[in-house]
Amino acid sequence: MNKKLYLLLIISGLHILLIVKIIYNMASGAEAQTPAAGEENVLEWAAKDKRRFLHAVYRVGDLDRTIKFYTECLGMQLLRKRDIPEEKYSNAFLGFGPEESHFAVELTYNYGVDKYDIGTGFGHFAIASEDVYKLVENIRAKGGNITREPGPVKGGETVIAFVKDPDGYIFELIQRGPTPEPLCQVMLRVGDLDRAIKFYEKACGMKLLRKKDVPDYKYTIAMLGYDDEDKTTVLELTYNYGVTEYTKGNAYAQVAISTEDVYKSAAVVDLVTKELGGKITRQPGPIPGINTKITSFLDPDGWKVVLVDNADFLKELEKK
Ligand SMILES: N[C@@H](CCC(=O)N[C@@H](CS)C(=O)NCC(=O)O)C(=O)O
């Protein structure tokens, strides 16, 4: 009898263990799903975050020469300048309106460096103009280098032209109606367009505004951004059929985009890089000395993006 009771006790004990294990498994299963739900949340957050293109950063060999070309030929305004002698460089910011609401180019001059390699991956910046023919004549009269005469784009109707700035950066001039943001595109070439589109949608919360395949000229372009392409600056990604690698040189550096939270942004980017490639190159946090919070990363093609805390950026502008 005692033996039977003993056996019964063992069996019920085993049952209890089994039930505990089942409950534990269910709980850990639920736990394993939590990050997925979390992933969903951060990705949704990234799409709702208050973002806008702030500036494109690149290096030039002579600040005054570029400022003269951009103001006299391209119609930009010089917005601010700063010299950082401790680090042996100076910056100039130019654009078509105040940086609080407009995109800008941030030129970097490194003391003593007068030449850079632009590489084959960087495409162009673009300027929208109501009369590209007239703009080109003005630029030519001032000695500018027109590399493509105005006329309809190959395979389309929009009137475009190309000019080269003193360092060799290309500006596409695009004919369109009045716009609040004439500095309207940063074009970069990528080796896998769908991967790049997914990356910018997920990691940067951008919308795919337009995609156009031009088989006659063997390329596809995608416009990505935060608002209509005729109202704000967009990122134009170009895929040339069969070309997966480009050189980056050392001239063009990055685009900066605003965010309300660099820490959350970095968590999103980190997740997306695990799926699509690319990597965080600077963990989120304040820049020593300036205190503006940033995080930066490379996309799957190696193009650099910096996310900048919006409130810190506006404070920085107040100090200028
Ligand atoms: N192979 C070109 C593909 C992109 C392309 O052709 N873009 C159009 C503008 S969207 C262009 O530059 N067209 C030249 C023209 O119309 O002369 C590249 O990599 O730049």
The ligand as a MOL file (V3000), in Angstrom:
LIG
                    3D

  0  0  0     0  0            999 V3000
M  V30 BEGIN CTAB
M  V30 COUNTS 20 19 0 0 0
M  V30 BEGIN ATOM
M  V30 1 N 23.6660 56.0640 -66.1980 0
M  V30 2 C 23.0200 57.1480 -65.5300 0
M  V30 3 C 21.6110 56.7300 -65.1260 0
M  V30 4 C 20.8080 57.8300 -64.5200 0
M  V30 5 C 20.3220 58.7960 -65.5830 0
M  V30 6 O 20.5560 58.6360 -66.8020 0
M  V30 7 N 19.6430 59.8300 -65.1260 0
M  V30 8 C 19.0770 60.7970 -66.0330 0
M  V30 9 C 18.3440 61.8620 -65.2510 0
M  V30 10 S 17.0500 61.1920 -64.2910 0
M  V30 11 C 20.1790 61.4450 -66.8420 0
M  V30 12 O 21.2320 61.7360 -66.2960 0
M  V30 13 N 19.9640 61.6630 -68.1470 0
M  V30 14 C 20.9720 62.2160 -68.9670 0
M  V30 15 C 20.3990 63.0040 -70.0830 0
M  V30 16 O 19.1730 63.0920 -70.2430 0
M  V30 17 O 21.2290 63.5740 -70.7960 0
M  V30 18 C 23.8020 57.5100 -64.2530 0
M  V30 19 O 24.3100 56.6150 -63.5800 0
M  V30 20 O 23.8840 58.7220 -63.9600 0
M  V30 END ATOM
M  V30 BEGIN BOND
M  V30 1 1 1 2
M  V30 2 1 2 3
M  V30 3 1 2 18
M  V30 4 1 3 4
M  V30 5 1 4 5
M  V30 6 2 5 6
M  V30 7 1 5 7
M  V30 8 1 7 8
M  V30 9 1 8 9
M  V30 10 1 8 11
M  V30 11 1 9 10
M  V30 12 2 11 12
M  V30 13 1 11 13
M  V30 14 1 13 14
M  V30 15 1 14 15
M  V30 16 2 15 16
M  V30 17 1 15 17
M  V30 18 2 18 19
M  V30 19 1 18 20
M  V30 END BOND
M  V30 END CTAB
M  END
